[in-house]
Amino acid sequence: MRNDHACSDPTAPDFLPGAHFHFLTPLYELLAWPMLGGVWRAMADDVCRTAQPGATVADFGCGPATVLRQVAAERPDLELVGVDIDAQMLAISRRRLPGARLLQGSVAAVPIEDASIDVVVSSLVFHHLPRDVKQGAFREARRVLKPEGLFFLCDFSMPTTRSGAWLVGLFGRFESGVASQATGELQELAEAESISITPRWTCWGCITQHEIRVQPLRTGVPSSFISGQGLV
Ligand SMILES: C[S@@+](CC[C@H](N)C(=O)[O-])C[C@H]1O[C@@H](n2cnc3c(N)ncnc32)[C@H](O)[C@@H]1O
């Protein structure tokens, strides 16, 4: 995907900025909050509920640390890592969350060690990415997560209500990733990588949180045995 939006720095990497135009990046959180404030809260709640004490959490496309800041406020025991391609976004997140490790990089090549993360989160990033970069992001989540790690992915997906279908039509005019995800692209890509993806909750009838297990269960062992039911 080419980014044809005004960018003053010709050496900057090619990506779609958080608020569609680079000049709006400082205002991203303010502009997005009316629609996404509840999504950020629910994502942070999912992390706080799931993460074990002292766990490491990585946010792929962290933006101005919208989710990580809420996690930090509730769970100071967690180690937080944010990755974003946009230096301007990272500068904002560094000011707001100085205690986190904030790294510049693409979600398709995150500067994080193998099997070092307990929970990966990503909110409203995938619809900004070309298909091959989304595929790369799934592979990177698999690489950096520990064997029993979880990936919470929240983004535009297949609409569940008429108003959700209307919103997808509206946003799809500006960002093509919204339209492709509305026809099941996330599920297709996850299946192509043998990744299990389960929708958990939906906001506005079109933004869905998916729980993803990137490590397949050990083969040859019945799942009922693994979950404990086979032990009686
Ligand atoms: C809509 S914002 C979402 C930010 C944050 N996750 C949230 O929910 O508020 C999308 C973010 O993805 C980042 N982004 C876009 N393409 C990226 C890529 N290839 N790798 C990493 N981050 C990317 C943008 O810089 C931006 O911060």
The ligand as an SDF file (V2000), in Angstrom:
LIG
                    3D

 27 29  0  0  0  0  0  0  0  0999 V2000
   -5.0950    4.0000   14.1090 C   0  0  0  0  0  0  0  0  0  0  0  0
   -3.5470    4.0330   14.9020 S   0  0  0  0  0  0  0  0  0  0  0  0
   -3.8480    2.9440   16.2950 C   0  0  0  0  0  0  0  0  0  0  0  0
   -2.9520    3.2610   17.4500 C   0  0  0  0  0  0  0  0  0  0  0  0
   -3.2760    2.4920   18.7340 C   0  0  0  0  0  0  0  0  0  0  0  0
   -3.0670    1.0690   18.5750 N   0  0  0  0  0  0  0  0  0  0  0  0
   -4.6840    2.7860   19.1620 C   0  0  0  0  0  0  0  0  0  0  0  0
   -5.5300    1.8790   19.1650 O   0  0  0  0  0  0  0  0  0  0  0  0
   -4.9370    3.9280   19.5090 O   0  0  0  0  0  0  0  0  0  0  0  0
   -2.5650    2.9850   13.8570 C   0  0  0  0  0  0  0  0  0  0  0  0
   -1.1050    2.9490   14.3020 C   0  0  0  0  0  0  0  0  0  0  0  0
   -0.4290    1.9640   13.5230 O   0  0  0  0  0  0  0  0  0  0  0  0
    0.8540    2.4700   13.2070 C   0  0  0  0  0  0  0  0  0  0  0  0
    1.3430    1.7390   12.0210 N   0  0  0  0  0  0  0  0  0  0  0  0
    0.9330    1.8430   10.7370 C   0  0  0  0  0  0  0  0  0  0  0  0
    1.6000    0.9810    9.9560 N   0  0  0  0  0  0  0  0  0  0  0  0
    2.4690    0.3220   10.7760 C   0  0  0  0  0  0  0  0  0  0  0  0
    3.4340   -0.7060   10.5730 C   0  0  0  0  0  0  0  0  0  0  0  0
    3.6620   -1.2530    9.3610 N   0  0  0  0  0  0  0  0  0  0  0  0
    4.1450   -1.1590   11.6320 N   0  0  0  0  0  0  0  0  0  0  0  0
    3.9370   -0.6130   12.8810 C   0  0  0  0  0  0  0  0  0  0  0  0
    3.0340    0.3490   13.1300 N   0  0  0  0  0  0  0  0  0  0  0  0
    2.2950    0.8100   12.0920 C   0  0  0  0  0  0  0  0  0  0  0  0
    0.6340    3.9460   12.9740 C   0  0  0  0  0  0  0  0  0  0  0  0
    1.8290    4.6720   13.0790 O   0  0  0  0  0  0  0  0  0  0  0  0
   -0.3630    4.2550   14.0900 C   0  0  0  0  0  0  0  0  0  0  0  0
    0.2920    4.6110   15.2790 O   0  0  0  0  0  0  0  0  0  0  0  0
  1  2  1  0
  2  3  1  0
  2 10  1  0
  3  4  1  0
  4  5  1  0
  5  6  1  0
  5  7  1  0
  7  8  2  0
  7  9  1  0
 10 11  1  0
 11 12  1  0
 11 26  1  0
 12 13  1  0
 13 14  1  0
 13 24  1  0
 14 15  1  0
 14 23  1  0
 15 16  2  0
 16 17  1  0
 17 18  1  0
 17 23  2  0
 18 19  1  0
 18 20  2  0
 20 21  1  0
 21 22  2  0
 22 23  1  0
 24 25  1  0
 24 26  1  0
 26 27  1  0
M  CHG  2   2   1   9  -1
M  END
$$$$
